[in-house]
Amino acid sequence: MLIKLDKKCRKCGRDISNQEYEEHNGYCVMCEERLISKKEKINKKKKGNEISEKDWLTTLLLCIFTGGIGGHNFYVGKDAKGIIYLLTMGIFGIGTLIDLIDIISGNFKDRFGKRIINRKEQNISVNSISSADELKKYKELLDTGIITQDEFEKKKSQILNL
């Protein structure tokens, strides 16, 4: 039986079979280093999924007030594009309009390919999802009889700020 070896430990250099990778949840048995599969490497290399540290509101305001001279592009580190916008008045206004739409929709990216998003909107949705998940967990505890109905109602009130 031939076992395909397509993973290698970064720390000790040991070849890891797919079966061993699965059995040990992606860790090397010898040095306990976390292994990265080819699929994970591909996903790490994909740009656009990462979030930029640049402020969304600042980028938006710069685009509105200085878009014609490329202010928002200089802010996010796209200096060459900023110079082009400066020389062409935002590529005659059309480029600035496209950038404005991209910024508002959360598709505008900095020089590293990271998306600039409105963090306030993101935090609201993340909190509501985590609250729903937390409620679901307490409901499962209630259904299995681990907690009482009164305990569930107290937790529900705490989570929903009632």
C-alpha positions in Angstrom: 0.0 0.0 0.0 1.5 3.3 -1.1 0.9 6.3 1.3 1.0 9.7 -0.4 3.3 12.1 1.5 2.3 15.7 0.6 3.0 17.5 3.9 6.2 18.3 5.6 6.8 19.7 9.1 8.3 23.2 9.0 10.1 22.7 12.3 11.7 19.2 12.1 11.4 18.5 8.3 9.6 15.2 8.8 7.3 14.0 6.0 3.7 13.6 7.1 1.2 11.3 5.5 -2.4 12.4 5.0 -3.6 9.7 7.4 -1.2 10.9 10.1 -2.2 14.5 9.4 -5.9 13.5 9.9 -5.3 11.4 13.0 -3.3 14.1 14.9 -5.5 17.1 13.9 -2.8 18.7 11.8 0.0 18.5 14.3 3.4 16.8 13.9 3.8 13.9 16.4 7.6 14.5 16.8 7.7 18.2 17.6 4.0 19.1 18.0 4.3 21.9 15.3 1.0 22.9 13.6 1.1 21.8 10.0 -0.4 23.7 7.2 -2.1 21.8 4.4 -1.8 22.8 0.7 -5.5 24.0 0.9 -4.7 26.2 3.9 -1.7 27.7 2.1 -3.8 28.6 -0.9 -6.4 30.2 1.3 -3.7 32.2 3.1 -2.4 33.5 -0.2 -5.8 34.8 -1.3 -5.9 38.5 -1.0 -9.1 40.4 -0.3 -10.2 38.4 2.6 -8.1 40.3 5.1 -9.2 43.5 6.7 -7.1 46.7 6.5 -6.1 48.7 9.5 -7.0 51.9 7.6 -10.0 53.7 8.8 -13.1 53.4 6.6 -14.6 56.8 7.5 -11.3 58.6 6.9 -11.0 57.0 3.5 -14.6 57.9 2.6 -14.2 61.5 3.6 -10.9 61.8 1.8 -12.5 60.4 -1.3 -15.5 62.8 -1.1 -13.4 66.0 -0.4 -10.0 65.2 -2.1 -10.9 62.4 -4.5 -10.2 64.6 -7.6 -6.6 64.9 -6.5 -6.2 61.3 -5.2 -6.2 62.1 -1.5 -7.8 58.8 -0.5 -5.3 56.8 -2.7 -2.3 58.5 -1.0 -3.9 57.7 2.4 -4.2 53.9 1.7 -0.7 53.8 0.2 -1.5 53.7 -3.5 0.9 56.5 -4.3 1.1 55.7 -8.1 -2.7 55.7 -8.4 -2.8 58.9 -6.4 -0.3 60.6 -8.7 -2.4 59.5 -11.7 -5.6 60.9 -10.1 -3.7 64.1 -9.3 -2.6 64.6 -12.9 -6.0 63.7 -14.4 -8.4 65.1 -11.8 -9.5 61.7 -10.6 -9.4 60.3 -14.2 -11.9 63.0 -15.1 -14.1 62.3 -12.0 -15.1 58.8 -13.2 -12.3 57.1 -11.2 -13.2 59.0 -8.1 -16.9 58.0 -8.5 -16.0 54.3 -8.9 -13.7 54.5 -5.8 -16.5 56.2 -3.8 -18.8 53.3 -4.7 -16.2 50.8 -3.8 -15.5 52.5 -0.4 -19.2 52.6 0.5 -19.7 48.9 -0.5 -16.6 47.8 1.4 -14.7 46.6 -1.7 -12.0 49.3 -1.7 -8.6 47.9 -0.9 -5.3 49.3 0.5 -1.9 48.8 -1.2 -1.6 45.3 0.4 -4.9 44.2 -1.1 -6.7 44.3 2.3 -10.3 45.5 2.2 -11.2 48.7 4.0 -14.5 48.2 5.8 -16.8 50.0 8.1 -15.9 48.4 11.4 -19.0 49.7 13.3 -21.3 47.7 10.9 -19.1 44.7 11.2 -19.0 44.7 15.0 -22.8 45.0 15.2 -23.3 41.9 13.1 -20.6 39.9 14.9 -22.2 40.7 18.3 -25.6 39.7 17.1 -24.3 36.4 15.7 -22.4 35.6 18.9 -25.5 36.5 21.0 -27.6 34.2 18.9 -25.1 31.4 19.2 -24.9 31.9 23.0 -28.7 31.7 23.3 -28.7 28.6 21.2 -26.2 26.9 23.5 -28.3 27.8 26.6 -31.4 26.5 24.9 -29.6 23.2 24.3 -28.6 23.1 27.9 -32.3 23.7 28.8 -33.5 21.0 26.5 -31.1 18.4 27.9 -32.2 19.3 31.5 -28.8 20.7 32.6 -30.3 24.1 33.5 -33.8 25.1 34.5 -36.3 27.4 32.7 -35.6 30.2 35.3 -31.9 30.0 34.7 -32.4 30.1 30.9 -34.7 33.1 31.2 -32.1 35.0 33.4 -29.3 34.2 30.9 -31.6 35.3 28.0 -32.2 38.6 29.7 -28.5 39.1 30.3 -27.6 38.3 26.7 -30.3 40.5 25.1 -29.9 43.3 27.7 -33.5 43.2 28.7 
